[in-house]
Amino acid sequence: MADTADELPGLNPEVLPSHQALVGAIEVRRALPQRTHRTVGAWCFADHMGPAAVTEERGLDIGPHPHTGLATVTWLIEGEALHRDSLGTEQLIRPGQLNLMTAGFGVAHAEEPTGAYRGTLEGIQLWIAQPEATRHLDNDFEHYAELPRLQLGACDATVLVGDILGATSPARHDTALVGLDLDLHGPTEMPLVATYEYGVVVLRGAISIGGTVIEPGSLAYFAPGADEWRLDVREPARVIVLGGVPFPEPIMMWWNFVARSRDELTAAYLAWAGRDERFGKVSSRFASIDAPVPFWLLGERDRV
C-alpha cells in the first residue's frame, strides 16, 4: 500500500458538496448523483435523510411514485418507517434492517409514517442502477431483519450489499459492488477491492482518509487503485461506504427513472401520467405524486 495519498488515486479523493432537497416532509442532503460523478459503481443516488422529528402520523410522507431500471435501498440508523408498494408489500423498517426494492421494468411505492413511532428519523436512501441484463425484467421486494456484521479495528461494520472479508449480505445485487455501514470509534484499517471506485458519505461525526477530512454534507469520491484505507476518526462517526466496478453502461436519469435513452424516459413518464398498468397500484393514504412534464417535451434545450 502506498504511504501517501499522492502516490495512489484511490487515496486522493474529490470531496463534493451534497445538495439540499425536500423529499416528502423531510430535508435531505443529496450526495449522489454529482455533475462529475453520476455513478459510483452501480450506485446512482444517495439521500441522507434527517435527523428529523417525526410523529405517529407525520414522517417521510412520500406518496406513491414510480421507478424503472433501478433498485432502491432503504437503511435507517434511527427511527421507523413504513414501506408500501404495488407488489402488495407492507413492510415496517427499523434500524439494522434493510429494505431493497427492485424496479425492473416498473414498480411504484410509498414511504409513510408507521402510525406508532414518534421520535427521531435518520437514514439513507440509495439507488442501484440495473444493468441491461436485468433492467427489463420483473420487479421484486426483499426485507432483511438481520445483516452480516464484523469488527474492523475500532469499527463495527454492517454489510448492506455485497461482501467484505467473507461477510456476505443476502441482498440482491446485479453487478459487482459493496455497501457498508461503519460505526467508527477509532482508527481503522479497511480492506478495499482495487478495481472498485468508492464513495463515502458521513452521516454523523467526522473522519479523515489519506489526510482528507470528510464530514456530513458531502460525497468523497475515490477512483480505483487502493487496496486499503486507514480511516482516522476526528470524532465518533457513522459512515456509509459505497463501492463497485465502474458501471459499464451510460445511463440517463430523470425524476425517478433510470434508462438509456430519452425515448425510454418519455415512455415511463407517459405510463405514469396515464396511470396505466406498467407501475401497478399502491394502497396508500397519501396521494400519488405527479411527475413533472419532462423539459424536452416542453421544447427546452437538451440538459439530461
C-alpha positions in Angstrom: 0.0 0.0 0.0 1.2 3.5 -0.8 2.3 5.7 2.0 0.9 9.0 0.8 -2.3 10.0 -1.0 -0.4 11.4 -3.9 1.0 8.0 -4.8 -2.3 6.3 -5.4 -5.5 7.6 -7.0 -7.6 5.5 -4.6 -6.3 7.5 -1.6 -6.8 11.0 -3.1 -10.5 11.8 -3.0 -12.6 14.5 -4.6 -14.8 15.9 -1.9 -18.0 17.2 -3.4 -20.8 19.1 -1.6 -24.2 17.5 -1.3 -27.3 19.3 -2.4 -30.2 20.2 -0.1 -33.6 18.9 -1.2 -37.1 18.4 0.3 -38.4 14.8 -0.1 -41.9 14.3 1.2 -41.8 16.2 4.5 -38.1 15.8 5.3 -35.0 17.7 4.3 -32.3 15.6 2.7 -28.7 16.0 1.7 -28.3 14.5 -1.8 -24.7 13.2 -2.1 -25.2 11.4 -5.4 -25.5 11.9 -8.4 -22.9 14.6 -8.8 -22.3 16.5 -12.0 -18.9 15.0 -12.4 -19.8 11.5 -11.0 -23.2 10.3 -11.9 -22.5 6.8 -10.5 -20.1 5.1 -8.1 -20.1 1.6 -9.3 -23.8 0.9 -9.9 -24.8 3.3 -7.1 -26.5 6.2 -8.7 -28.4 8.0 -5.9 -27.8 8.7 -2.2 -30.0 10.9 0.0 -29.0 11.4 3.7 -32.4 11.8 5.4 -32.8 13.7 8.7 -32.2 13.7 11.5 -35.8 14.8 11.7 -38.5 14.8 14.3 -41.4 12.5 13.2 -44.7 11.5 14.8 -47.1 8.6 14.5 -48.9 10.4 11.6 -46.2 12.5 10.1 -42.9 11.2 8.9 -41.4 10.7 5.4 -44.9 11.3 3.9 -43.9 10.2 0.4 -46.9 9.3 -1.6 -47.0 6.6 -4.4 -44.4 7.2 -7.1 -42.8 5.1 -9.8 -39.3 3.7 -10.6 -37.7 1.9 -13.5 -34.3 0.4 -14.1 -33.0 0.6 -10.5 -33.2 -0.9 -7.1 -33.9 1.2 -4.0 -32.1 0.5 -0.8 -33.5 2.0 2.5 -31.3 1.9 5.6 -32.2 3.7 8.9 -29.8 4.4 11.7 -32.6 5.8 13.9 -36.4 5.6 13.8 -39.0 3.7 11.9 -40.8 4.0 8.6 -43.4 2.0 6.6 -42.9 0.8 3.0 -45.9 0.0 0.7 -45.6 -0.9 -2.9 -47.5 -2.1 -6.0 -46.5 -5.7 -5.3 -48.7 -5.6 -2.3 -45.9 -5.3 0.2 -46.4 -3.6 3.5 -43.2 -3.6 5.5 -42.1 -1.8 8.6 -38.4 -1.0 8.7 -36.3 -0.3 11.8 -32.5 0.4 12.3 -30.4 -2.6 11.4 -32.9 -3.8 8.9 -32.7 -3.5 5.1 -35.4 -2.9 2.5 -34.5 -3.5 -1.1 -37.0 -3.0 -3.9 -36.0 -3.9 -7.5 -37.9 -1.9 -10.1 -37.0 -3.7 -13.3 -39.5 -2.6 -16.0 -41.6 -0.7 -13.4 -42.8 -0.6 -9.9 -44.4 2.0 -7.6 -44.1 2.5 -3.8 -44.8 4.9 -0.9 -42.9 5.7 2.3 -45.1 6.5 5.2 -45.2 7.1 9.0 -45.8 4.0 11.0 -48.9 5.0 12.9 -47.0 4.1 16.1 -43.5 5.6 16.2 -42.7 9.1 17.5 -39.1 10.3 17.8 -36.1 10.9 15.5 -35.8 9.6 12.0 -32.4 9.4 10.2 -31.0 7.2 7.5 -30.1 6.9 3.9 -32.0 6.2 0.7 -29.9 4.6 -2.1 -30.5 3.6 -5.7 -28.6 1.0 -7.6 -28.7 1.2 -11.4 -29.7 -2.1 -13.0 -27.6 -3.4 -15.9 -29.1 -4.2 -19.3 -29.4 -7.9 -18.5 -31.9 -7.3 -15.7 -33.5 -3.8 -16.1 -36.4 -5.0 -18.3 -37.3 -7.9 -16.0 -39.9 -8.3 -13.2 -39.9 -6.2 -10.1 -39.2 -7.6 -6.6 -39.0 -6.7 -2.9 -36.7 -8.0 -0.2 -36.6 -7.3 3.5 -33.8 -8.5 5.8 -34.2 -8.2 9.6 -30.6 -9.1 10.1 -27.4 -8.5 8.1 -23.8 -9.7 8.5 -21.7 -7.7 11.0 -18.0 -7.8 11.6 -15.3 -6.0 13.6 -12.7 -3.9 11.7 -10.4 -2.5 14.2 -12.3 0.1 16.2 -15.2 -0.2 13.8 -18.5 -2.1 13.9 -19.3 -2.8 10.2 -22.6 -3.9 8.7 -22.7 -5.3 5.2 -25.7 -3.9 3.4 -25.0 -5.2 0.0 -22.1 -7.3 -1.4 -19.3 -8.7 0.8 -16.1 -7.9 2.7 -13.7 -10.3 4.3 -16.1 -13.2 3.8 -19.1 -11.5 5.3 -21.7 -11.5 2.6 -25.1 -9.7 2.5 -28.1 -11.8 1.3 -29.4 -8.7 -0.5 -29.6 -9.0 -4.3 -27.1 -7.2 -6.5 -26.8 -7.4 -10.3 -23.2 -6.1 -10.6 -20.1 -6.3 -8.5 -20.5 -3.8 -5.7 -20.5 -3.3 -1.9 -22.4 -1.1 0.5 -21.2 -0.8 4.2 -22.4 1.0 7.3 -19.4 1.8 9.5 -19.8 2.7 13.2 -16.4 4.2 13.9 -14.9 4.8 17.3 -11.2 4.9 16.5 -8.5 4.4 13.8 -9.4 1.5 11.4 -7.7 -0.3 8.6 -10.3 -1.2 5.9 -9.6 -3.6 3.0 -10.7 -2.5 -0.4 -11.1 -4.0 -3.9 -8.6 -2.2 -6.0 -10.7 -2.4 -9.2 -13.7 -0.6 -7.4 -14.3 3.1 -7.2 -15.7 4.2 -3.9 -17.9 6.9 -2.4 -18.0 7.9 1.3 -21.0 9.6 2.9 -20.6 10.6 6.5 -23.9 10.7 8.4 -22.5 11.7 11.8 -19.2 12.8 13.1 -16.0 13.3 11.1 -13.2 11.1 9.7 -10.1 11.5 7.5 -8.8 9.3 4.8 -5.3 9.9 3.4 -5.3 13.2 5.2 -8.6 14.4 3.7 -11.3 15.3 6.3 -14.8 14.1 5.4 -17.8 15.4 7.3 -21.6 15.3 6.8 -22.9 17.1 3.8 -20.6 15.8 1.1 -19.6 12.9 -1.0 -15.9 11.8 -1.0 -15.2 10.1 -4.3 -12.2 7.7 -4.7 -11.1 6.4 -8.1 -10.0 2.8 -8.3 -6.5 1.9 -7.3 -6.2 1.4 -3.5 -6.4 -1.9 -1.7 -6.7 -0.5 1.8 -7.7 2.7 3.7 -6.7 3.9 7.1 -9.7 5.7 8.5 -8.8 8.2 11.2 -11.7 9.4 13.4 -11.9 13.1 14.3 -15.0 12.3 16.3 -17.1 9.1 16.6 -18.7 8.7 13.2 -21.4 6.8 11.3 -20.3 6.3 7.7 -21.7 4.8 4.6 -19.2 3.4 2.1 -20.4 2.6 -1.4 -18.2 0.8 -3.9 -18.2 -1.1 -7.1 -16.8 -1.7 -10.5 -17.3 1.4 -12.6 -20.7 1.0 -14.3 -20.0 0.0 -17.9 -23.2 1.3 -19.5 -24.1 5.0 -20.0 -27.3 5.8 -18.2 -29.9 8.6 -18.2 -31.6 9.6 -15.0 -34.6 11.8 -14.9 -37.0 12.2 -11.9 -37.4 8.6 -10.5 -36.4 6.7 -13.7 -33.1 5.2 -14.8 -32.9 4.5 -18.5 -30.6 4.5 -21.6 -32.4 7.0 -23.8 -34.8 9.9 -23.7 -37.4 7.9 -25.5 -37.4 5.4 -22.6 -37.8 8.2 -20.1 -40.7 9.7 -22.1 -42.4 6.3 -22.2 -42.1 5.9 -18.5 -43.4 9.4 -17.9 -46.4 8.8 -20.1 -47.1 5.5 -18.5 -47.2 7.1 -15.0 -49.1 10.2 -16.1 -51.7 7.9 -17.7 -51.8 5.6 -14.7 -51.6 2.6 -16.9 -50.8 -0.9 -15.7 -47.0 -0.7 -16.0 -46.4 0.5 -12.5 -49.4 -1.1 -10.7 -51.2 0.5 -7.8 -50.1 1.2 -4.2 -52.5 1.1 -1.3 -51.6 4.3 0.5 -53.4 7.1 2.4 -51.2 9.6 0.6 -52.0 10.9 -2.9 -49.9 9.7 -5.8 -47.1 12.1 -6.8 -47.5 13.5 -10.3 -44.4 13.6 -12.5 -43.3 17.0 -13.8 -43.5 17.3 -17.5 -40.1 16.5 -19.0 -38.4 19.6 -20.2 -37.6 18.1 -23.6 -41.4 17.7 -24.1 -41.7 21.4 -23.5 -39.1 22.2 -26.2 -36.3 23.1 -23.8 -32.7 22.5 -24.7 -31.0 19.2 -24.1 -30.0 19.0 -20.4 -30.1 15.4 -19.5 
